[in-house]
Amino acid sequence: MTRYAIGDVQGCVEELRALLARLKFSADRDRLWFVGDLVNRGPHSLATLRMVRALADNAVVVLGNHDLHLLAVAYGVQRRRRSDTLDAVLRAPDRDALIEWLGLQPLAHLEGSDLMVHAGVVPQWTAARTLALAAEVGGALRRDPRALFEHMYGDEPDRWEERLAGATRLRFIINVLTRLRLCTADGRVDIGIKGPPPPPPSPLRPWFEHPQRATRDVRVIFGHWSALGLVERPGLLGLDSGCVWGGTLTGADLDSDHQPVSVGCAAYQEIGAP
């Protein structure tokens, strides 16, 4: 069995099919790890959801910010944005089954020494703590999804404190796991910056560059930061290589030292689209 990790698909199902063919993926023997953002911005979110759901136990999925946005829209909490490409999902005859399945996916997955999240982890969280905090959000999503989504949007609080509780605690966990790019060594996050990291002396650094981060003992597999492209460092694998923005969709064999494989993707959206 081979495990392949796949970057942000964003509804680009034809590129996903082409990538799986290049990887020689076999549903009989292999598993796919998706770093989140299965949907939105690309042209075929519905086909992507159907394809990944049909893989059943051969697919491991963590939720990204666009996946959560789809759920919030489906539950009537959030309005669609101009750049959303979610209408086909929302009108589909199997909409309810797809939304139910998507809502059961976690925000973090830990298997052996591999931790997968969509965006990042603040320096203070260990892999085990990350998994436990993600499970708090998962529990809230299953219990009362509308209540979760009604309080999900926003950039505050901007620093982790164990005493955080209720909606503010859940919002911070969601922001870290699905939106984080930059933070300070003490865990203050900046969710707004989307491009390259600011130069020194800014204390904001990519979350994975803080030398004392508590997830150094695992390999963290993530997406969400297309401006960085493919990231391959000891203990790190970043797979958002700009699919939907005219970049590529990338997959990597997690169980070998083979080079990642990429396929080109059309520029379905303009960078900076709202």
N, C-alpha and C positions, 0 to 999 in steps of 0.2 A: 504494500500500500504506500502510495506517495501522497503527501500533503502539498497542495499548491495554494499559496496565498495570492489573492487577486485584489488589485487596487480599486479605487472608486469607479464603479461602473456607470452610475448616473443615467441609467436608462439607455445605454448604448449597447443594445443586445446583439446587434450584428458584429460589433467589435468583440464582444464577449465570446460569441461562437467561434470567431476567427482565432481568438487567443487560445481557446480550449483545443482547437484543432492543432495549433502550433505546439502546444504542450503535450499533445497526444493523451489528453485526459480520458480516462475510462471510468464510467460510473460504477462498473463492476468491481474495481479494485482501488480507486483513488478517492480522495476527499478534497473539497475546495473550502478554503477559508476566505471569507469576504470581509474586508475591513470596514464595510458600511457605505452609506450613500449608494444603495442599489438603484435608487430612483431619482428622477427630477433633473431638469435641464436638458437631458438627451431626449431622443424622439420616441423611445419604446419602453417606458417604465412598466407598462402592463405586461408586455412579453417578458421583460426581465424578471419581474416578480413571479410570474407563472413558471418560468424556467428554473429559477433557484428553488422555489417551493417544491417543485416536482423532484428535485434531487434528494429530498427527505434527509436521512441521516448522513448522506454524502456531502452535505453542505453545512458549514458552521458560519453563522452570520452574527456580526455585532451591529447594533444600530448606529447610524450616523445622524447628523443634524437634519439632512434632507429626509431621511426615513421618518424621524420624529415629526418633522413638519407635515409630511403626508398624513400621519396618524392624527395630528391636531386638526388638520383640515377635514379629514373624514369624520371626526367626532363633532364637527361643527363649532370648534373653539376658535380656529384661526381662518382668516380669509386667504384665498389663493393670491399669490404674487403674480405680477405681470410676466415674469420669466418662468413661472412654473409650467411644467409639462405633465400634469397629473390628471387631466380630464378623463383620459381613457380608463384609468384605474377607477376613478370615482363613479364612472358610468357602467362599469363592467358587470355582467351578470354574476360573476364570482367575486365581486367586490368584498362582500362581508367575510368570506373565507380567507381572502388574501389579507385583509386588514387584521383579522383575528390572528392569523399566522405571524404577520409582521410584528404585532404587538407582543408576541411571546418571545421574541428574540432578545438576548441580553445586551448590555452595554459593554461587557468585557468577557473575555474567554481566556482561561488559564489552563494549559495542558502541558505537563512536565515543566520545562524551563522556558516555554513560549507563552507570552502574554499578548493578546490581541485586543486593541481598542481602536476606535475610529480616529481620535485626534491625539490625545496625549495623557500624561499623568503628572501631577504636581510632585515636586521633589520629596515631599514628606510621606507619600503613600508607598508602601510596599506592594508587591504584586498581590499578596493575599488580602491586604486592606483594600486595594482597588477592586478586587473581585467582590468583597463584602459590601462595599459602598454601591457598586453597580447593582448588586442584588436588592439593596434598599429601593432603588429606583424601579427595578423590575417588579417588586412587590406592590409598589404604589400604582404602577401601570396596570397591573392585573386587577387590583382592588377597585380603583376608581379612576379610569383614564381621563375622564373629563376634568376632574379636580386637578390632576397632575398637569394637564396641558393649559388649564386656565392660569396657572402660576409659573409656567416653564419659561416664558420669554422674558428677557432682561439680562443685564450684565452685572448685576449686584446680587450677593456680595462678591467682592473681588479677591478675598483672601480666605484660605482654609482655616477654620477653627473647629475643633472637635465639638464645641458646645453648640454649633449651628444645629437648628432643629426645624422640623416642619417643612414648609414649602421652600424657604430660603436654603436649607440644607440640600434638598433635592435639586434645586436649580443650580447650585454650585457644582454638585456632582455631575449633572448633565452637561453643564458648560465645559467642565474640564474634559470629560470623556468624549465629547462630540464636537467641541469648538476650539479647544486650546491649541495655541501655537507658541505663545511667548509667556514667560513668567519670570519672577525674581526668585532668588535662592530661597527666600522665606515663604514662597507660595502665593505671592500676589500675582494675579493673572491679568493680562490685557487681551480681551477677546476681539478688539476692533481691528488690529493690524493684520492685514492679509498678505502683504507682499514679503519681500526679503526682511530679515531681522534688522533692527536698527543697529548702527555701529556703536562701539563704546564711545563715551562712558555710560551709556544707558544700562541700567541694571537689568533690563529685560533681555533675556536670552532665550533661544529655543529651549523648550522644556527639557530636552534630552541632553543639553550641554552643561547643566549644573553638575559639578563633579560629585556632590554628595547626595544625588538623588537615590532614593531607596529602592529603585527598580533596576539597579546596575547588575543584580544577580540573575536576571532573566533576559531573554531576548524580547524586545518590545516590537510588535508588528503593528503598523499604523498607516493611515492615509491622511486625507484632509488638507494637505499643504501643497497644492500644485505648483506654487511658486518655487518650491525647493526641488521639485522633480524627484527622481529616484534617490533614495538615501540608503546606502550600504555602509554600515560601520559595525565594529564589534558590538554585539548586543542590540543592534538596531536594524530595522528593515522598514523603510518608508516607501509606500507603493503608489502614491498619488502622482502620476506622471502626466497629468493634464488631459485625460480623456474628457471629452465634451468641449474643451477649449482649443482643440486643434493639436493637442499633444498626442499621447499614446495611452493605451490601456496595458498595464504590466502585470505579469504573473511570475511568481518565484517558487521554485521547489524548496520547501522548508527542510527537506531531509537530505540534501546534497549540497555540494559547492558549485553546482551548475550556475551559469550566468542567468539572471532574469531574462524573460522573453517579453517583448512588447509588440503590439500591433498599432498602426496609425489610426487616428480617430479624426473625423471631420470637426470643424469648428462650428458645432451646432449653436453655441452661445458666444456672445462677445464677452471678453473679460470685463468684469465690473458691472455686468447686467444686474439690475435690482432683483 
